[in-house]
């Protein structure tokens, strides 16, 4: 393995950061339904086919939500009728407009059909979210009219909140790829696998379900997608399809379903997924759905051994599966099958390992074990709950053969499938490795042709080709640039193993996102970065900034509970600092979040900043609320921000930021200095620094680190420095490092960014976490010469079931 994934990272951070997160994997909530109809159960059964809700009240965390809609949900999972452990859908806004539960209007409660462990769905989504958009899931206790109905999987709906998390636009067309019961053109018997059903939109009505509000473009975009996927020359497939489908994301989807042997999906059964047309780029994304039968539990008569040996190219050649047969056809180009197998190898090596998956299963089963024991309506026995982790169990139901169906034991399934896959040449033969990555010149202007270069080699074989894929801006398709080792593409000498690809000059202020793909003569391929389009590398075309001490010092792109403007509203804000010796008059200067319009908002006449002081501009698109309210808002999904001189041409400062988190600001670690960081305690209109005490800071992705490092009390002479590390497992061994300087090294550790200077370490200590997964340390201070000195601490978890982790950093300034 070349990298350590952060499989449990998102759950840990969600649990620590959002006390009311409906999908926190460390929390099991009680959902208490009260039906006032005496025949409510008969009504629920009566409405199964029509999917009509009936009214109920819902209590969660002591809050009563009246008039919610409730119905049974699911297809095969609802076949357990007349068992009482039916799956439920709760619609918060069915009768009360805009009613939500912690920001969500739909609750999906699964009954763990075909899963005695209760863990398959939660584990699968947890892992897949590392690679592509996928729902969150956890567990909930359901109560009906005062009776405990049992423990349920609680899975996020693929709708508004989900789309807002993953996409820049959530108003596009969204289809559930699940045939509608009944006949008709393209009727219910068809697989919803994006085959060509003809040019008539009505031919698709019974095979796909439109789940979004009408936009005027519904169905036409789906027909176009199927046309481009199925028709035309295979050699031109990517040219035809790239504008309609995020192909790289579709490959990750196919990898996940095949690796997890979730055959009740696009593979085999041909349904149970969503596609969403993101209007910000006009392309569809594939989204997984319904994972309770992953890990081989949709066997259709196959044995556990046969399921463990499902090949990576299952159903290739079958025209009923064009995503597989068309895209993975070698004639479609290296971005098809070679990229698919490269992605497959990454997910296999990083995530399909019992040390990781087993750690999740143990965590989840420990959490819900008391609720499973108390669940008298569960579909399978308590012994099955325990046994199915390590062995196959025979279970009844689901229309299987006489005697029931087999639920594959998780541990042997993962271990045996991993061994099988790693025995295949396409997943184990030598492949390209990238090193010495460079962008030349390192700070390009709009006049520069840029060469992206890398040393590419593979043990015991050669490199037969490489591509540089790049695009300008946040969205859209990637351009292909062939890479060469010929000495003519910024790659040094010919045939020296350094390959180079060219990006032509781009506009000032543009962010270029790029990744590379290289392959051997046997088409074993690798991406750099390994997530390709999901997490590309980037560089920025210099806007020609002319720093003069007037700088953007800090900003907050999602202000939920922080500083208030004159109207008492929590709005986005931008802090400007004067780092010069005298008062600065910036009347007529500009702020902009659009480099094509650098004069978007102008500072009013008379705007001055005293030396060493700051001002706040509210980015709320509300000019009527005051002179320092800009006519734009900051995009929490990431964008550009520039401070421009009065000539509307000279850039005084510029910053390009990615996804932002609520109430976490991005700013300079020291006022006016070069290093940027994120702060969970923003400092609007005041210094980012402090004269004494503790200050936590983190890398530019504030939630990329799994451990949290915090200080408490007053670190003063005669007192103590008190440090607490959280986020680990009980009994983990954690290293704490202390340096006299900060740093920012994102290519040293595989687990995260090093935020202290490793060459200036003055202290290190091994700590063992307590039963709560916390490590505590207290260091007395009894030296007056320490007053005013700064120290920078960061912790490192080398090995654990949650993977290798590092923490945020903590500055400690000794107080008098």
KAJOKA-V226204 format. One record per helix or strand of 2 or more residues. SS is the DSSP state (h for helix, s for strand). FROM is the first residue (numbers start at 1). TO is the last residue. If there is no record, write none. Layout:
# KAJOKA-V226204
ss=SS from=FROM to=TO
ss=SS from=FROM to=TO
This chain:
# KAJOKA-V226204
ss=h from=9 to=17
ss=s from=28 to=34
ss=h from=40 to=46
ss=s from=54 to=60
ss=s from=63 to=72
ss=h from=76 to=80
ss=s from=88 to=91
ss=s from=106 to=110
ss=h from=120 to=128
ss=s from=137 to=144
ss=s from=147 to=155
ss=h from=160 to=166
ss=s from=174 to=177
ss=h from=201 to=204
ss=s from=209 to=210
ss=h from=220 to=230
ss=h from=234 to=241
ss=h from=247 to=259
ss=s from=273 to=278
ss=s from=283 to=288
ss=h from=304 to=308
ss=h from=322 to=325
ss=h from=330 to=332
ss=h from=337 to=351
ss=h from=354 to=374
ss=h from=382 to=387
ss=s from=393 to=395
ss=s from=405 to=407
ss=h from=410 to=422
ss=h from=425 to=428
ss=s from=433 to=440
ss=s from=450 to=458
ss=s from=463 to=472
ss=s from=479 to=482
ss=s from=498 to=503
ss=s from=511 to=520
ss=s from=525 to=528
ss=h from=532 to=535
ss=s from=537 to=540
ss=s from=550 to=556
ss=s from=573 to=578
ss=s from=584 to=585
ss=s from=590 to=592
ss=s from=601 to=602
ss=s from=608 to=609
ss=s from=614 to=618
ss=h from=623 to=625
ss=s from=639 to=644
ss=s from=651 to=657
ss=s from=665 to=668
ss=s from=676 to=679
ss=s from=693 to=698
ss=s from=707 to=712
ss=s from=720 to=726
ss=s from=733 to=739
ss=s from=742 to=745
ss=s from=754 to=756
ss=h from=758 to=760
ss=s from=761 to=768
ss=s from=775 to=780
ss=h from=784 to=786
ss=s from=790 to=797
ss=s from=805 to=813
